[in-house]
Amino acid sequence: MSTPTALIPAQAAARLDDYTVIDVRTPGEYASGHLPGAHNIPLDHLHTALPALKAAAARGTLLMVCASGNRSTIACTELAAADIPATTLTGGTTAWAGEGHTLHRPDNATAVWPMERQVRLVAGTLVVAGLALGTRYRPARWLSAVIGSGLIFSAATNTCGMAAALAKLPHNQPRTTDLNTTLRALQD
């Protein structure tokens, strides 16, 4: 198993045509803007895509992309465990767009909030609900404490259970036909 390599956006942009770009964000995040030519394989579907990714890696370098670089680094580590070499984009699509590179948006796709924003909305709502309910029913304040503790744990471990749960919602899931089409394209 090798250590995943990382590229900054300028390096990736200079040779973008040399890479098979795999965006591991949710379909909604992907629809809100992705690197030109990127294929969408959400991180939680990566294990299904291993044979297709192995075939694509045999033809050239895989460039894994997400919003900030965290999920793509996880994807590279999982791929390395399966003996599939891959590179991650440091800073993800946020850094890519921040440096002025274009993001493609499908015409017919509906954009969904980025996962980080979905987590902030749910966490904030639960904290406020816990505090509001706590004025009438004191034990409800524990909801705020649990969410706050979860956020601290998330920051300390660089994982997010709430994001994992939100990723399972229907608007964050790929349609089976889309995923199958992507996998066939990678194997060809």
C-alpha positions as CSV (number, residue, x, y, z in Angstrom):
1,M,0.0,0.0,0.0
2,S,1.5,3.4,-1.0
3,T,0.9,6.8,0.5
4,P,-1.5,8.9,-1.7
5,T,0.1,11.8,-3.5
6,A,-1.5,15.3,-3.5
7,L,-1.6,18.0,-6.1
8,I,-2.4,21.7,-5.7
9,P,-5.0,23.1,-8.2
10,A,-2.4,24.7,-10.4
11,Q,-0.6,21.4,-10.9
12,A,-3.8,19.6,-11.6
13,A,-5.0,22.3,-14.0
14,A,-1.8,22.1,-16.0
15,R,-2.3,18.4,-16.8
16,L,-6.0,17.9,-16.3
17,D,-6.4,16.0,-19.5
18,D,-3.9,13.4,-18.2
19,Y,-6.1,12.4,-15.3
20,T,-9.3,10.5,-14.9
21,V,-11.1,12.8,-12.4
22,I,-13.3,11.1,-9.8
23,D,-15.5,13.4,-7.6
24,V,-16.3,11.6,-4.4
25,R,-18.9,14.1,-3.2
26,T,-22.6,13.4,-3.0
27,P,-24.5,13.8,-6.3
28,G,-26.1,17.0,-5.1
29,E,-22.7,18.5,-4.3
30,Y,-21.3,17.3,-7.7
31,A,-24.2,19.0,-9.5
32,S,-23.4,22.3,-7.8
33,G,-20.1,22.4,-9.6
34,H,-17.3,19.9,-10.5
35,L,-14.0,19.8,-12.3
36,P,-14.3,19.5,-16.1
37,G,-14.6,15.8,-17.1
38,A,-15.1,14.6,-13.5
39,H,-17.0,11.3,-12.9
40,N,-19.2,11.2,-9.8
41,I,-18.7,8.2,-7.5
42,P,-19.8,9.1,-3.9
43,L,-17.4,8.0,-1.2
44,D,-19.8,5.6,0.3
45,H,-20.1,3.8,-3.1
46,L,-16.4,3.6,-3.7
47,H,-16.2,-0.1,-2.8
48,T,-18.8,-0.9,-5.6
49,A,-16.6,1.0,-8.1
50,L,-13.3,-0.7,-7.3
51,P,-13.2,-2.9,-10.5
52,A,-14.0,0.1,-12.7
53,L,-11.5,2.3,-10.9
54,K,-8.8,-0.4,-11.2
55,A,-9.5,-0.5,-15.0
56,A,-9.3,3.3,-15.2
57,A,-6.1,3.4,-13.2
58,A,-4.5,0.9,-15.6
59,R,-5.0,3.5,-18.4
60,G,-3.8,6.6,-16.4
61,T,-3.7,8.4,-13.1
62,L,-6.8,8.8,-11.0
63,L,-7.4,12.3,-9.5
64,M,-9.7,12.1,-6.6
65,V,-11.7,15.3,-5.7
66,C,-14.1,16.4,-3.1
67,A,-15.0,19.8,-1.6
68,S,-12.0,20.3,0.7
69,G,-9.7,17.4,0.2
70,N,-10.7,15.3,3.2
71,R,-13.0,12.8,1.5
72,S,-10.7,12.5,-1.5
73,T,-7.8,11.7,0.8
74,I,-9.9,9.0,2.5
75,A,-10.8,7.7,-1.0
76,C,-7.1,7.6,-2.0
77,T,-6.3,5.6,1.2
78,E,-9.1,3.1,0.4
79,L,-7.9,2.8,-3.1
80,A,-4.3,2.3,-2.0
81,A,-5.5,-0.6,0.2
82,A,-6.9,-2.2,-2.9
83,D,-3.6,-1.6,-4.8
84,I,-5.1,1.2,-6.9
85,P,-2.9,4.2,-7.1
86,A,-4.6,7.6,-6.9
87,T,-3.8,11.3,-6.3
88,T,-5.9,13.8,-4.4
89,L,-6.6,17.4,-5.1
90,T,-5.4,19.5,-2.2
91,G,-8.2,21.9,-1.1
92,G,-10.7,20.2,-3.4
93,T,-13.2,22.1,-5.5
94,T,-13.1,25.0,-3.1
95,A,-9.4,25.6,-3.7
96,W,-9.9,24.9,-7.5
97,A,-12.6,27.6,-7.8
98,G,-10.7,29.9,-5.4
99,E,-7.8,29.9,-7.9
100,G,-10.2,30.9,-10.7
101,H,-10.5,27.6,-12.4
102,T,-13.9,26.7,-13.9
103,L,-16.4,24.4,-12.4
104,H,-18.9,22.6,-14.7
105,R,-22.5,22.5,-13.7
106,P,-25.0,20.2,-15.6
107,D,-27.9,22.2,-17.2
108,N,-30.6,19.9,-15.9
109,A,-29.2,19.2,-12.4
110,T,-30.6,20.7,-9.2
111,A,-27.9,21.9,-6.9
112,V,-27.9,20.8,-3.3
113,W,-26.2,22.5,-0.4
114,P,-22.6,21.3,0.2
115,M,-22.4,18.6,2.9
116,E,-20.7,21.0,5.3
117,R,-23.6,23.4,5.0
118,Q,-26.1,20.6,5.5
119,V,-24.3,19.6,8.7
120,R,-24.2,23.2,10.0
121,L,-28.0,23.5,9.4
122,V,-28.9,20.3,11.1
123,A,-26.5,20.8,14.1
124,G,-27.6,24.4,14.6
125,T,-31.3,23.4,14.4
126,L,-30.8,20.6,16.9
127,V,-28.9,22.9,19.3
128,V,-31.5,25.6,19.2
129,A,-34.3,23.0,19.5
130,G,-32.6,21.5,22.6
131,L,-32.3,25.0,24.2
132,A,-35.8,26.0,23.3
133,L,-37.3,22.7,24.5
134,G,-35.1,22.9,27.6
135,T,-37.0,26.0,28.8
136,R,-40.1,23.8,29.4
137,Y,-38.5,20.4,29.8
138,R,-35.1,20.6,31.4
139,P,-33.7,17.2,30.1
140,A,-34.1,18.4,26.5
141,R,-31.0,20.6,27.0
142,W,-29.0,17.4,26.8
143,L,-29.7,17.4,23.1
144,S,-27.7,20.6,22.8
145,A,-24.9,19.1,24.9
146,V,-24.8,15.9,22.8
147,I,-24.7,17.8,19.5
148,G,-21.9,20.1,20.8
149,S,-19.9,17.1,22.0
150,G,-20.4,15.5,18.6
151,L,-19.0,18.6,16.9
152,I,-16.0,18.6,19.2
153,F,-15.4,14.9,18.5
154,S,-15.8,15.6,14.7
155,A,-13.2,18.3,14.8
156,A,-10.7,16.2,16.8
157,T,-11.0,13.1,14.7
158,N,-11.7,14.7,11.3
159,T,-14.7,12.5,10.9
160,C,-18.4,13.4,10.9
161,G,-21.1,11.0,11.8
162,M,-23.8,13.5,11.0
163,A,-22.4,14.0,7.5
164,A,-22.4,10.2,7.1
165,A,-26.0,10.1,8.1
166,L,-27.0,13.0,5.9
167,A,-25.2,11.4,2.9
168,K,-27.8,8.6,3.1
169,L,-30.7,11.0,2.4
170,P,-32.3,10.5,-1.0
171,H,-31.2,13.9,-2.4
172,N,-27.6,13.0,-1.6
173,Q,-27.7,9.6,-3.3
174,P,-26.9,8.8,-6.9
175,R,-29.5,7.3,-9.1
176,T,-28.5,3.7,-9.8
177,T,-28.6,4.4,-13.5
178,D,-26.2,7.3,-13.1
179,L,-23.7,5.3,-11.1
180,N,-23.9,2.3,-13.5
181,T,-23.3,4.6,-16.5
182,T,-20.3,6.1,-14.7
183,L,-18.8,2.7,-13.9
184,R,-19.3,1.5,-17.5
185,A,-17.6,4.6,-18.8
186,L,-14.6,4.0,-16.5
187,Q,-14.2,0.4,-17.6
188,D,-14.2,1.3,-21.3
